[in-house]
């Protein structure tokens, strides 16, 4: 039998390098798909100390390919946490002051139950036997984690992209549990264009002959080529034309002239190929299918009878929405529509549009205006919450 070249995530799916909260048959999770998930587990990381009043907790929600290692070394890549520039002792989200929680989403591949996790009924990875997961399911699981810590109200919930969707779902489903919310570069529902890009990625994975209907672990080889192409296509949407031109232009890759062949003549081609191949070592192909589907299904407007304002009716949560001028994945208009809905609901809301050419991924980069906006909002909310500096 062929031996599967293990992805670096393989050992993390069931036994992650982070704390795990396990729920048995006595606490099944009711999913939007109608199924009960039991048993299941949530992998998470915490930073800082929960105060005696349990009033200083911040929940950070990660994006599509993120994980719970928001401010500590990632055990798979060996790289710093994906928001370590923002979170830590003395930083904008100061872990000397706040208790920060970040969990791997339900459906993920770094310790929370997902398609790469072992199905206790078969002893094999779930694959496509796992029911489809939604953003609301992810938030329900996070709520159980928050309850585990005895936290009645989170001081703040924040995140970008798919993380921003989770923030909005928290605010809509559990407004009494959220003092402040900071959704960044996100939308209240996934657009037709974004669904289209996700479908291209999913088809790339499923067209790979090594996918085997999602049962590739049983066949000794993973659909690396398909997942790499999916990542390449998606990565383009995270950037902007201006940023691509500034960084790559039409520069050639390690050559003086065109080869008149199909090697990576241009730097941008080489860059995308590198992004694709490094991604397959840290992510699971079926997980990519599940999480993109969760984003596609997200629609707060439809969930509330076609009127987004109804999702936030009567809310006391304080909001700050952030968008980026060059983000064509979640353009500013989508954030504005959420702001309008919050205004219609009588909510306390501020809005910041940041002028940058870095595209959607600006929320993950060293972006001074973003940091200033987060710092100002967190500081104001902390004063309103009575948290000492």
GUROLO-679881 format. One record per residue (C-alpha): x negated, y, z negated; residue in three letters. Coordinates in steps of 0.2 Angstrom, whole numbers, padded with zeros to 4 digits, always signed. Layout:
<ketis>
XYZALA...
</ketis>
This chain:
<ketis>
+0000+0000+0000UNK-0006+0018+0004UNK-0011+0028-0011UNK-0003+0045-0012UNK-0015+0059-0012UNK-0008+0067-0028UNK-0003+0085-0028UNK-0010+0095-0042UNK+0007+0096-0049UNK+0010+0078-0050UNK+0005+0076-0069UNK+0014+0092-0073UNK+0031+0087-0067UNK+0035+0075-0082UNK+0021+0080-0094UNK+0017+0098-0092UNK+0002+0108-0100UNK+0015+0118-0109UNK+0028+0116-0123UNK+0043+0106-0117UNK+0061+0106-0124UNK+0070+0090-0121UNK+0089+0087-0122UNK+0096+0070-0123UNK+0113+0062-0120UNK+0121+0072-0134UNK+0118+0089-0124UNK+0121+0086-0106UNK+0120+0101-0094UNK+0136+0104-0084UNK+0130+0109-0066UNK+0140+0120-0054UNK+0139+0104-0042UNK+0151+0096-0054UNK+0138+0083-0061UNK+0131+0081-0079UNK+0112+0082-0080UNK+0106+0071-0095UNK+0093+0069-0101UNK+0084+0084-0095UNK+0069+0095-0101UNK+0063+0113-0099UNK+0045+0118-0099UNK+0040+0135-0106UNK+0027+0146-0113UNK+0028+0159-0126UNK+0017+0174-0130UNK+0017+0185-0146UNK+0027+0182-0161UNK+0046+0183-0164UNK+0050+0195-0178UNK+0060+0192-0193UNK+0076+0200-0185UNK+0073+0190-0169UNK+0076+0206-0160UNK+0060+0208-0150UNK+0062+0193-0137UNK+0059+0196-0119UNK+0063+0183-0106UNK+0053+0184-0090UNK+0061+0175-0075UNK+0050+0168-0062UNK+0052+0169-0043UNK+0053+0155-0030UNK+0036+0148-0031UNK+0032+0155-0049UNK+0031+0145-0065UNK+0031+0147-0084UNK+0012+0153-0084UNK+0016+0171-0083UNK+0002+0177-0094UNK-0010+0163-0096UNK-0021+0152-0085UNK-0012+0141-0074UNK-0016+0123-0076UNK-0014+0118-0058UNK-0023+0132-0050UNK-0035+0138-0064UNK-0030+0156-0060UNK-0023+0169-0072UNK-0005+0170-0075UNK+0005+0178-0061UNK+0010+0193-0071UNK-0005+0194-0083UNK-0009+0211-0077UNK+0007+0217-0085UNK+0009+0205-0100UNK-0003+0203-0115UNK-0010+0211-0130UNK-0010+0230-0128UNK-0003+0229-0110UNK+0014+0237-0104UNK+0023+0222-0111UNK+0013+0221-0127UNK+0013+0204-0135UNK+0007+0212-0151UNK+0024+0220-0151UNK+0036+0208-0141UNK+0039+0189-0141UNK+0039+0184-0122UNK+0047+0168-0116UNK+0045+0162-0098UNK+0052+0145-0093UNK+0049+0134-0077UNK+0067+0135-0069UNK+0078+0120-0069UNK+0074+0112-0052UNK+0056+0117-0053UNK+0040+0106-0052UNK+0030+0111-0067UNK+0038+0102-0081UNK+0057+0107-0080UNK+0068+0094-0073UNK+0068+0094-0054UNK+0067+0083-0039UNK+0049+0078-0043UNK+0053+0073-0061UNK+0056+0054-0065UNK+0074+0049-0064UNK+0076+0039-0080UNK+0089+0028-0071UNK+0076+0022-0058UNK+0059+0026-0065UNK+0055+0035-0048UNK+0056+0053-0044UNK+0073+0060-0042UNK+0070+0066-0024UNK+0087+0071-0016UNK+0096+0061-0030UNK+0095+0076-0041UNK+0111+0086-0039UNK+0109+0103-0031UNK+0104+0117-0043UNK+0111+0134-0044UNK+0104+0151-0051UNK+0118+0149-0064UNK+0112+0132-0069UNK+0095+0139-0071UNK+0102+0152-0083UNK+0112+0140-0093UNK+0097+0130-0096UNK+0087+0145-0101UNK+0102+0149-0113UNK+0099+0133-0122UNK+0081+0137-0124UNK+0085+0154-0131UNK+0097+0146-0143UNK+0083+0134-0148UNK+0073+0149-0154UNK+0089+0156-0164UNK+0089+0172-0153UNK+0106+0180-0153UNK+0102+0194-0141UNK+0087+0195-0130UNK+0079+0212-0130UNK+0076+0212-0112UNK+0077+0200-0097UNK+0067+0204-0082UNK+0060+0197-0066UNK+0058+0199-0047UNK+0065+0191-0032UNK+0073+0175-0037UNK+0069+0180-0055UNK+0079+0196-0052UNK+0094+0184-0047UNK+0092+0176-0064UNK+0092+0193-0073UNK+0108+0198-0064UNK+0116+0181-0068UNK+0111+0183-0086UNK+0119+0200-0087UNK+0135+0194-0078UNK+0137+0178-0088UNK+0131+0182-0105UNK+0131+0201-0107UNK+0133+0200-0126UNK+0116+0191-0126UNK+0106+0204-0116UNK+0102+0221-0123UNK+0092+0227-0107UNK+0090+0220-0090UNK+0077+0224-0077UNK+0080+0216-0060UNK+0066+0220-0047UNK+0066+0218-0028UNK+0082+0207-0028UNK+0100+0206-0023UNK+0117+0201-0029UNK+0118+0189-0015UNK+0107+0181-0002UNK+0109+0189+0015UNK+0112+0179+0031UNK+0094+0184+0037UNK+0086+0177+0021UNK+0097+0161+0022UNK+0091+0159+0040UNK+0072+0160+0035UNK+0075+0148+0021UNK+0083+0136+0034UNK+0068+0137+0045UNK+0057+0132+0031UNK+0068+0118+0025UNK+0069+0111+0043UNK+0050+0112+0044UNK+0049+0101+0028UNK+0063+0089+0034UNK+0056+0087+0051UNK+0039+0081+0045UNK+0039+0062+0047UNK+0031+0060+0030UNK+0046+0067+0022UNK+0055+0051+0023UNK+0072+0058+0018UNK+0064+0065+0002UNK+0057+0048-0004UNK+0039+0052+0001UNK+0032+0047-0016UNK+0037+0029-0011UNK+0028+0030+0005UNK+0011+0036-0001UNK+0010+0052+0009UNK+0018+0069+0006UNK+0025+0081+0020UNK+0011+0093+0019UNK+0012+0099+0036UNK+0030+0104+0035UNK+0028+0112+0018UNK+0013+0122+0024UNK+0023+0128+0039UNK+0038+0133+0028UNK+0026+0143+0017UNK+0018+0152+0032UNK+0035+0157+0038UNK+0041+0163+0021UNK+0025+0172+0017UNK+0027+0183+0032UNK+0043+0189+0024UNK+0034+0194+0008UNK+0023+0206+0017UNK+0026+0221+0028UNK+0021+0226+0046UNK+0011+0241+0039UNK+0002+0230+0027UNK-0002+0216+0040UNK-0009+0229+0052UNK-0019+0237+0038UNK-0027+0221+0032UNK-0028+0211+0048UNK-0024+0221+0064UNK-0029+0211+0079UNK-0046+0207+0071UNK-0053+0190+0077UNK-0058+0177+0064UNK-0077+0172+0064UNK-0079+0175+0083UNK-0084+0188+0095UNK-0071+0184+0109UNK-0055+0174+0112UNK-0057+0155+0114UNK-0043+0153+0126UNK-0036+0139+0115UNK-0025+0136+0100UNK-0037+0137+0086UNK-0035+0152+0074UNK-0042+0166+0085UNK-0035+0180+0074UNK-0038+0183+0056UNK-0019+0183+0052UNK-0018+0166+0059UNK-0032+0160+0048UNK-0024+0169+0033UNK-0007+0160+0036UNK-0015+0143+0038UNK-0024+0146+0022UNK-0009+0151+0013UNK+0000+0136+0019UNK-0013+0123+0014UNK-0016+0130-0003UNK+0002+0130-0007UNK+0005+0111-0003UNK-0008+0107-0017UNK+0002+0117-0030UNK+0020+0114-0025UNK+0032+0100-0022UNK+0041+0099-0005UNK+0058+0093-0012UNK+0057+0107-0025UNK+0055+0120-0011UNK+0072+0113-0003UNK+0081+0114-0020UNK+0075+0131-0025UNK+0078+0139-0008UNK+0095+0132-0008UNK+0099+0139-0026UNK+0094+0156-0019UNK+0105+0154-0004UNK+0120+0149-0015UNK+0118+0164-0026UNK+0133+0176-0023UNK+0139+0187-0038UNK+0151+0196-0026UNK+0160+0180-0021UNK+0159+0174-0039UNK+0169+0189-0045UNK+0183+0190-0032UNK+0174+0200-0019UNK+0171+0215-0031UNK+0153+0216-0038UNK+0158+0229-0051UNK+0169+0216-0060UNK+0154+0205-0063UNK+0148+0219-0075UNK+0165+0225-0082UNK+0163+0231-0100UNK+0145+0227-0101UNK+0134+0236-0114UNK+0118+0230-0107UNK+0106+0244-0101UNK+0099+0242-0083UNK+0085+0247-0073UNK+0084+0242-0054UNK+0068+0243-0045UNK+0066+0242-0026UNK+0052+0245-0013UNK+0053+0255+0003UNK+0044+0242+0013UNK+0053+0227+0006UNK+0063+0220+0021UNK+0067+0203+0012UNK+0077+0213-0001UNK+0079+0230+0006UNK+0083+0245-0005UNK+0101+0245+0001UNK+0104+0229-0009UNK+0098+0237-0025UNK+0108+0252-0022UNK+0124+0242-0020UNK+0121+0234-0037UNK+0118+0252-0044UNK+0134+0257-0037UNK+0143+0242-0044UNK+0136+0246-0061UNK+0141+0264-0060UNK+0159+0258-0056UNK+0158+0247-0071UNK+0153+0261-0082UNK+0136+0253-0086UNK+0120+0262-0092UNK+0109+0261-0076UNK+0094+0269-0069UNK+0086+0266-0052UNK+0068+0267-0045UNK+0063+0266-0027UNK+0045+0264-0025UNK+0036+0270-0010UNK+0023+0257-0005UNK+0018+0247+0011UNK+0015+0231+0001UNK+0032+0224+0005UNK+0042+0212-0006UNK+0027+0205-0015UNK+0023+0222-0022UNK+0031+0217-0038UNK+0017+0204-0041UNK+0003+0216-0037UNK-0006+0230-0046UNK+0007+0243-0042UNK+0005+0259-0054UNK+0023+0266-0050UNK+0031+0249-0054UNK+0021+0248-0071UNK+0026+0266-0075UNK+0044+0262-0072UNK+0044+0246-0082UNK+0034+0255-0096UNK+0047+0269-0097UNK+0062+0258-0097UNK+0055+0246-0110UNK+0050+0260-0121UNK+0067+0269-0120UNK+0076+0252-0123UNK+0064+0248-0138UNK+0068+0265-0146UNK+0087+0262-0143UNK+0085+0244-0151UNK+0076+0251-0166UNK+0060+0242-0162UNK+0045+0251-0169UNK+0030+0255-0158UNK
</ketis>
